[in-house]
Amino acid sequence: MKEKKNEAIDRVEEAADERWKSVALRAVKWRAKKGVNFTTDHVWAALEEAGVSPPKEPRAMGAIMRKAVREGLIVSTPKTEISTKESNHKRPVRVWSPLTEVSARVCD
């Protein structure tokens, strides 16, 4: 099942606009630099505030988060929060932690 999920994320990522992917990753980096946990709702809100049009397939955000993990910017936490994004219909969304925050807690 995980393999099928990864394949789906790969397909969505390939179809997403390159400019959108670049801006979305920068938004994730910006959130991570703040040093506090966040969800994709926060990233979507930042993109909306910046006037960035969403991709045709919103699941492209999953590819962006996966890339941020691979780049060592963030890690997933076991926590979830109820989404405030209307299109998510109050489903739980993953809470992400900036790697700087994780490192700080480990070093304390």
Chimera marker file (.cmm) of the C-alpha trace (Angstrom):
<marker_set name="trace">
<marker id="1" x="0.000" y="0.000" z="0.000" r="1" g="1" b="0" radius="0.5"/>
<marker id="2" x="2.823" y="2.432" z="0.835" r="1" g="1" b="0" radius="0.5"/>
<marker id="3" x="4.302" y="1.779" z="-2.593" r="1" g="1" b="0" radius="0.5"/>
<marker id="4" x="1.017" y="2.728" z="-4.299" r="1" g="1" b="0" radius="0.5"/>
<marker id="5" x="0.806" y="5.878" z="-2.175" r="1" g="1" b="0" radius="0.5"/>
<marker id="6" x="4.333" y="6.867" z="-3.194" r="1" g="1" b="0" radius="0.5"/>
<marker id="7" x="3.518" y="6.218" z="-6.845" r="1" g="1" b="0" radius="0.5"/>
<marker id="8" x="0.435" y="8.422" z="-6.572" r="1" g="1" b="0" radius="0.5"/>
<marker id="9" x="2.453" y="11.212" z="-4.939" r="1" g="1" b="0" radius="0.5"/>
<marker id="10" x="5.063" y="10.890" z="-7.699" r="1" g="1" b="0" radius="0.5"/>
<marker id="11" x="2.393" y="11.242" z="-10.397" r="1" g="1" b="0" radius="0.5"/>
<marker id="12" x="0.830" y="14.262" z="-8.716" r="1" g="1" b="0" radius="0.5"/>
<marker id="13" x="4.241" y="15.880" z="-8.260" r="1" g="1" b="0" radius="0.5"/>
<marker id="14" x="5.129" y="15.373" z="-11.928" r="1" g="1" b="0" radius="0.5"/>
<marker id="15" x="1.860" y="16.980" z="-13.014" r="1" g="1" b="0" radius="0.5"/>
<marker id="16" x="2.182" y="20.025" z="-10.739" r="1" g="1" b="0" radius="0.5"/>
<marker id="17" x="3.404" y="23.333" z="-12.104" r="1" g="1" b="0" radius="0.5"/>
<marker id="18" x="7.150" y="23.863" z="-11.501" r="1" g="1" b="0" radius="0.5"/>
<marker id="19" x="6.631" y="27.430" z="-10.296" r="1" g="1" b="0" radius="0.5"/>
<marker id="20" x="4.004" y="26.331" z="-7.791" r="1" g="1" b="0" radius="0.5"/>
<marker id="21" x="6.277" y="23.560" z="-6.471" r="1" g="1" b="0" radius="0.5"/>
<marker id="22" x="9.147" y="26.010" z="-6.034" r="1" g="1" b="0" radius="0.5"/>
<marker id="23" x="7.016" y="28.579" z="-4.213" r="1" g="1" b="0" radius="0.5"/>
<marker id="24" x="5.363" y="25.910" z="-2.046" r="1" g="1" b="0" radius="0.5"/>
<marker id="25" x="8.732" y="24.507" z="-0.978" r="1" g="1" b="0" radius="0.5"/>
<marker id="26" x="9.918" y="28.020" z="-0.108" r="1" g="1" b="0" radius="0.5"/>
<marker id="27" x="6.773" y="28.443" z="2.012" r="1" g="1" b="0" radius="0.5"/>
<marker id="28" x="7.590" y="25.212" z="3.883" r="1" g="1" b="0" radius="0.5"/>
<marker id="29" x="11.186" y="26.411" z="4.414" r="1" g="1" b="0" radius="0.5"/>
<marker id="30" x="9.851" y="29.724" z="5.726" r="1" g="1" b="0" radius="0.5"/>
<marker id="31" x="7.561" y="27.915" z="8.176" r="1" g="1" b="0" radius="0.5"/>
<marker id="32" x="10.410" y="25.633" z="9.273" r="1" g="1" b="0" radius="0.5"/>
<marker id="33" x="12.708" y="28.609" z="9.924" r="1" g="1" b="0" radius="0.5"/>
<marker id="34" x="10.165" y="29.930" z="12.416" r="1" g="1" b="0" radius="0.5"/>
<marker id="35" x="11.128" y="26.974" z="14.616" r="1" g="1" b="0" radius="0.5"/>
<marker id="36" x="7.599" y="25.958" z="15.600" r="1" g="1" b="0" radius="0.5"/>
<marker id="37" x="5.443" y="23.009" z="14.632" r="1" g="1" b="0" radius="0.5"/>
<marker id="38" x="2.978" y="23.530" z="11.806" r="1" g="1" b="0" radius="0.5"/>
<marker id="39" x="0.534" y="21.796" z="9.481" r="1" g="1" b="0" radius="0.5"/>
<marker id="40" x="-0.019" y="22.050" z="5.755" r="1" g="1" b="0" radius="0.5"/>
<marker id="41" x="-2.941" y="24.357" z="6.603" r="1" g="1" b="0" radius="0.5"/>
<marker id="42" x="-0.341" y="26.946" z="7.590" r="1" g="1" b="0" radius="0.5"/>
<marker id="43" x="1.519" y="26.463" z="4.312" r="1" g="1" b="0" radius="0.5"/>
<marker id="44" x="-1.685" y="26.713" z="2.254" r="1" g="1" b="0" radius="0.5"/>
<marker id="45" x="-2.600" y="29.920" z="4.125" r="1" g="1" b="0" radius="0.5"/>
<marker id="46" x="0.813" y="31.462" z="3.420" r="1" g="1" b="0" radius="0.5"/>
<marker id="47" x="0.480" y="30.610" z="-0.270" r="1" g="1" b="0" radius="0.5"/>
<marker id="48" x="-3.012" y="32.080" z="-0.389" r="1" g="1" b="0" radius="0.5"/>
<marker id="49" x="-1.843" y="35.281" z="1.351" r="1" g="1" b="0" radius="0.5"/>
<marker id="50" x="0.932" y="35.586" z="-1.250" r="1" g="1" b="0" radius="0.5"/>
<marker id="51" x="-1.628" y="35.282" z="-4.022" r="1" g="1" b="0" radius="0.5"/>
<marker id="52" x="-0.316" y="31.945" z="-5.270" r="1" g="1" b="0" radius="0.5"/>
<marker id="53" x="-2.948" y="29.960" z="-7.148" r="1" g="1" b="0" radius="0.5"/>
<marker id="54" x="-3.361" y="26.388" z="-5.907" r="1" g="1" b="0" radius="0.5"/>
<marker id="55" x="-2.376" y="23.511" z="-8.176" r="1" g="1" b="0" radius="0.5"/>
<marker id="56" x="-5.051" y="21.579" z="-10.048" r="1" g="1" b="0" radius="0.5"/>
<marker id="57" x="-4.362" y="18.649" z="-7.738" r="1" g="1" b="0" radius="0.5"/>
<marker id="58" x="-4.102" y="19.710" z="-4.054" r="1" g="1" b="0" radius="0.5"/>
<marker id="59" x="-2.390" y="16.418" z="-3.199" r="1" g="1" b="0" radius="0.5"/>
<marker id="60" x="0.727" y="18.011" z="-4.699" r="1" g="1" b="0" radius="0.5"/>
<marker id="61" x="1.328" y="19.409" z="-1.210" r="1" g="1" b="0" radius="0.5"/>
<marker id="62" x="2.152" y="15.853" z="-0.104" r="1" g="1" b="0" radius="0.5"/>
<marker id="63" x="5.018" y="15.794" z="-2.581" r="1" g="1" b="0" radius="0.5"/>
<marker id="64" x="6.278" y="19.122" z="-1.248" r="1" g="1" b="0" radius="0.5"/>
<marker id="65" x="6.228" y="17.873" z="2.334" r="1" g="1" b="0" radius="0.5"/>
<marker id="66" x="8.005" y="14.664" z="1.296" r="1" g="1" b="0" radius="0.5"/>
<marker id="67" x="10.691" y="16.748" z="-0.433" r="1" g="1" b="0" radius="0.5"/>
<marker id="68" x="11.107" y="18.916" z="2.676" r="1" g="1" b="0" radius="0.5"/>
<marker id="69" x="11.629" y="15.758" z="4.740" r="1" g="1" b="0" radius="0.5"/>
<marker id="70" x="14.227" y="14.460" z="2.265" r="1" g="1" b="0" radius="0.5"/>
<marker id="71" x="16.017" y="17.821" z="2.395" r="1" g="1" b="0" radius="0.5"/>
<marker id="72" x="16.225" y="17.580" z="6.176" r="1" g="1" b="0" radius="0.5"/>
<marker id="73" x="13.997" y="20.586" z="6.824" r="1" g="1" b="0" radius="0.5"/>
<marker id="74" x="11.173" y="18.912" z="8.732" r="1" g="1" b="0" radius="0.5"/>
<marker id="75" x="10.088" y="15.656" z="10.337" r="1" g="1" b="0" radius="0.5"/>
<marker id="76" x="6.599" y="14.328" z="10.870" r="1" g="1" b="0" radius="0.5"/>
<marker id="77" x="5.296" y="14.077" z="14.382" r="1" g="1" b="0" radius="0.5"/>
<marker id="78" x="2.772" y="11.539" z="15.648" r="1" g="1" b="0" radius="0.5"/>
<marker id="79" x="0.391" y="14.454" z="16.284" r="1" g="1" b="0" radius="0.5"/>
<marker id="80" x="-2.493" y="15.606" z="14.126" r="1" g="1" b="0" radius="0.5"/>
<marker id="81" x="-4.789" y="18.608" z="14.245" r="1" g="1" b="0" radius="0.5"/>
<marker id="82" x="-8.236" y="19.093" z="12.822" r="1" g="1" b="0" radius="0.5"/>
<marker id="83" x="-7.831" y="20.954" z="9.548" r="1" g="1" b="0" radius="0.5"/>
<marker id="84" x="-9.164" y="24.472" z="9.328" r="1" g="1" b="0" radius="0.5"/>
<marker id="85" x="-9.096" y="24.336" z="5.528" r="1" g="1" b="0" radius="0.5"/>
<marker id="86" x="-12.718" y="24.172" z="4.389" r="1" g="1" b="0" radius="0.5"/>
<marker id="87" x="-12.017" y="21.713" z="1.570" r="1" g="1" b="0" radius="0.5"/>
<marker id="88" x="-10.562" y="19.248" z="4.097" r="1" g="1" b="0" radius="0.5"/>
<marker id="89" x="-13.920" y="18.941" z="5.897" r="1" g="1" b="0" radius="0.5"/>
<marker id="90" x="-12.285" y="18.984" z="9.348" r="1" g="1" b="0" radius="0.5"/>
<marker id="91" x="-10.192" y="15.878" z="8.704" r="1" g="1" b="0" radius="0.5"/>
<marker id="92" x="-7.038" y="15.447" z="10.784" r="1" g="1" b="0" radius="0.5"/>
<marker id="93" x="-3.811" y="16.721" z="9.214" r="1" g="1" b="0" radius="0.5"/>
<marker id="94" x="-0.259" y="15.851" z="10.218" r="1" g="1" b="0" radius="0.5"/>
<marker id="95" x="1.735" y="18.169" z="12.457" r="1" g="1" b="0" radius="0.5"/>
<marker id="96" x="5.262" y="18.743" z="11.178" r="1" g="1" b="0" radius="0.5"/>
<marker id="97" x="8.260" y="19.786" z="13.229" r="1" g="1" b="0" radius="0.5"/>
<marker id="98" x="11.188" y="21.805" z="11.917" r="1" g="1" b="0" radius="0.5"/>
<marker id="99" x="14.388" y="19.845" z="12.265" r="1" g="1" b="0" radius="0.5"/>
<marker id="100" x="15.907" y="22.787" z="14.149" r="1" g="1" b="0" radius="0.5"/>
<marker id="101" x="13.194" y="22.391" z="16.810" r="1" g="1" b="0" radius="0.5"/>
<marker id="102" x="13.782" y="18.644" z="17.057" r="1" g="1" b="0" radius="0.5"/>
<marker id="103" x="17.543" y="19.190" z="17.346" r="1" g="1" b="0" radius="0.5"/>
<marker id="104" x="17.055" y="21.787" z="20.071" r="1" g="1" b="0" radius="0.5"/>
<marker id="105" x="14.899" y="19.412" z="22.141" r="1" g="1" b="0" radius="0.5"/>
<marker id="106" x="17.395" y="16.571" z="21.759" r="1" g="1" b="0" radius="0.5"/>
<marker id="107" x="20.318" y="18.784" z="22.777" r="1" g="1" b="0" radius="0.5"/>
<marker id="108" x="18.582" y="20.198" z="25.880" r="1" g="1" b="0" radius="0.5"/>
<link id1="1" id2="2" r="1" g="1" b="0" radius="0.2"/>
<link id1="2" id2="3" r="1" g="1" b="0" radius="0.2"/>
<link id1="3" id2="4" r="1" g="1" b="0" radius="0.2"/>
<link id1="4" id2="5" r="1" g="1" b="0" radius="0.2"/>
<link id1="5" id2="6" r="1" g="1" b="0" radius="0.2"/>
<link id1="6" id2="7" r="1" g="1" b="0" radius="0.2"/>
<link id1="7" id2="8" r="1" g="1" b="0" radius="0.2"/>
<link id1="8" id2="9" r="1" g="1" b="0" radius="0.2"/>
<link id1="9" id2="10" r="1" g="1" b="0" radius="0.2"/>
<link id1="10" id2="11" r="1" g="1" b="0" radius="0.2"/>
<link id1="11" id2="12" r="1" g="1" b="0" radius="0.2"/>
<link id1="12" id2="13" r="1" g="1" b="0" radius="0.2"/>
<link id1="13" id2="14" r="1" g="1" b="0" radius="0.2"/>
<link id1="14" id2="15" r="1" g="1" b="0" radius="0.2"/>
<link id1="15" id2="16" r="1" g="1" b="0" radius="0.2"/>
<link id1="16" id2="17" r="1" g="1" b="0" radius="0.2"/>
<link id1="17" id2="18" r="1" g="1" b="0" radius="0.2"/>
<link id1="18" id2="19" r="1" g="1" b="0" radius="0.2"/>
<link id1="19" id2="20" r="1" g="1" b="0" radius="0.2"/>
<link id1="20" id2="21" r="1" g="1" b="0" radius="0.2"/>
<link id1="21" id2="22" r="1" g="1" b="0" radius="0.2"/>
<link id1="22" id2="23" r="1" g="1" b="0" radius="0.2"/>
<link id1="23" id2="24" r="1" g="1" b="0" radius="0.2"/>
<link id1="24" id2="25" r="1" g="1" b="0" radius="0.2"/>
<link id1="25" id2="26" r="1" g="1" b="0" radius="0.2"/>
<link id1="26" id2="27" r="1" g="1" b="0" radius="0.2"/>
<link id1="27" id2="28" r="1" g="1" b="0" radius="0.2"/>
<link id1="28" id2="29" r="1" g="1" b="0" radius="0.2"/>
<link id1="29" id2="30" r="1" g="1" b="0" radius="0.2"/>
<link id1="30" id2="31" r="1" g="1" b="0" radius="0.2"/>
<link id1="31" id2="32" r="1" g="1" b="0" radius="0.2"/>
<link id1="32" id2="33" r="1" g="1" b="0" radius="0.2"/>
<link id1="33" id2="34" r="1" g="1" b="0" radius="0.2"/>
<link id1="34" id2="35" r="1" g="1" b="0" radius="0.2"/>
<link id1="35" id2="36" r="1" g="1" b="0" radius="0.2"/>
<link id1="36" id2="37" r="1" g="1" b="0" radius="0.2"/>
<link id1="37" id2="38" r="1" g="1" b="0" radius="0.2"/>
<link id1="38" id2="39" r="1" g="1" b="0" radius="0.2"/>
<link id1="39" id2="40" r="1" g="1" b="0" radius="0.2"/>
<link id1="40" id2="41" r="1" g="1" b="0" radius="0.2"/>
<link id1="41" id2="42" r="1" g="1" b="0" radius="0.2"/>
<link id1="42" id2="43" r="1" g="1" b="0" radius="0.2"/>
<link id1="43" id2="44" r="1" g="1" b="0" radius="0.2"/>
<link id1="44" id2="45" r="1" g="1" b="0" radius="0.2"/>
<link id1="45" id2="46" r="1" g="1" b="0" radius="0.2"/>
<link id1="46" id2="47" r="1" g="1" b="0" radius="0.2"/>
<link id1="47" id2="48" r="1" g="1" b="0" radius="0.2"/>
<link id1="48" id2="49" r="1" g="1" b="0" radius="0.2"/>
<link id1="49" id2="50" r="1" g="1" b="0" radius="0.2"/>
<link id1="50" id2="51" r="1" g="1" b="0" radius="0.2"/>
<link id1="51" id2="52" r="1" g="1" b="0" radius="0.2"/>
<link id1="52" id2="53" r="1" g="1" b="0" radius="0.2"/>
<link id1="53" id2="54" r="1" g="1" b="0" radius="0.2"/>
<link id1="54" id2="55" r="1" g="1" b="0" radius="0.2"/>
<link id1="55" id2="56" r="1" g="1" b="0" radius="0.2"/>
<link id1="56" id2="57" r="1" g="1" b="0" radius="0.2"/>
<link id1="57" id2="58" r="1" g="1" b="0" radius="0.2"/>
<link id1="58" id2="59" r="1" g="1" b="0" radius="0.2"/>
<link id1="59" id2="60" r="1" g="1" b="0" radius="0.2"/>
<link id1="60" id2="61" r="1" g="1" b="0" radius="0.2"/>
<link id1="61" id2="62" r="1" g="1" b="0" radius="0.2"/>
<link id1="62" id2="63" r="1" g="1" b="0" radius="0.2"/>
<link id1="63" id2="64" r="1" g="1" b="0" radius="0.2"/>
<link id1="64" id2="65" r="1" g="1" b="0" radius="0.2"/>
<link id1="65" id2="66" r="1" g="1" b="0" radius="0.2"/>
<link id1="66" id2="67" r="1" g="1" b="0" radius="0.2"/>
<link id1="67" id2="68" r="1" g="1" b="0" radius="0.2"/>
<link id1="68" id2="69" r="1" g="1" b="0" radius="0.2"/>
<link id1="69" id2="70" r="1" g="1" b="0" radius="0.2"/>
<link id1="70" id2="71" r="1" g="1" b="0" radius="0.2"/>
<link id1="71" id2="72" r="1" g="1" b="0" radius="0.2"/>
<link id1="72" id2="73" r="1" g="1" b="0" radius="0.2"/>
<link id1="73" id2="74" r="1" g="1" b="0" radius="0.2"/>
<link id1="74" id2="75" r="1" g="1" b="0" radius="0.2"/>
<link id1="75" id2="76" r="1" g="1" b="0" radius="0.2"/>
<link id1="76" id2="77" r="1" g="1" b="0" radius="0.2"/>
<link id1="77" id2="78" r="1" g="1" b="0" radius="0.2"/>
<link id1="78" id2="79" r="1" g="1" b="0" radius="0.2"/>
<link id1="79" id2="80" r="1" g="1" b="0" radius="0.2"/>
<link id1="80" id2="81" r="1" g="1" b="0" radius="0.2"/>
<link id1="81" id2="82" r="1" g="1" b="0" radius="0.2"/>
<link id1="82" id2="83" r="1" g="1" b="0" radius="0.2"/>
<link id1="83" id2="84" r="1" g="1" b="0" radius="0.2"/>
<link id1="84" id2="85" r="1" g="1" b="0" radius="0.2"/>
<link id1="85" id2="86" r="1" g="1" b="0" radius="0.2"/>
<link id1="86" id2="87" r="1" g="1" b="0" radius="0.2"/>
<link id1="87" id2="88" r="1" g="1" b="0" radius="0.2"/>
<link id1="88" id2="89" r="1" g="1" b="0" radius="0.2"/>
<link id1="89" id2="90" r="1" g="1" b="0" radius="0.2"/>
<link id1="90" id2="91" r="1" g="1" b="0" radius="0.2"/>
<link id1="91" id2="92" r="1" g="1" b="0" radius="0.2"/>
<link id1="92" id2="93" r="1" g="1" b="0" radius="0.2"/>
<link id1="93" id2="94" r="1" g="1" b="0" radius="0.2"/>
<link id1="94" id2="95" r="1" g="1" b="0" radius="0.2"/>
<link id1="95" id2="96" r="1" g="1" b="0" radius="0.2"/>
<link id1="96" id2="97" r="1" g="1" b="0" radius="0.2"/>
<link id1="97" id2="98" r="1" g="1" b="0" radius="0.2"/>
<link id1="98" id2="99" r="1" g="1" b="0" radius="0.2"/>
<link id1="99" id2="100" r="1" g="1" b="0" radius="0.2"/>
<link id1="100" id2="101" r="1" g="1" b="0" radius="0.2"/>
<link id1="101" id2="102" r="1" g="1" b="0" radius="0.2"/>
<link id1="102" id2="103" r="1" g="1" b="0" radius="0.2"/>
<link id1="103" id2="104" r="1" g="1" b="0" radius="0.2"/>
<link id1="104" id2="105" r="1" g="1" b="0" radius="0.2"/>
<link id1="105" id2="106" r="1" g="1" b="0" radius="0.2"/>
<link id1="106" id2="107" r="1" g="1" b="0" radius="0.2"/>
<link id1="107" id2="108" r="1" g="1" b="0" radius="0.2"/>
</marker_set>
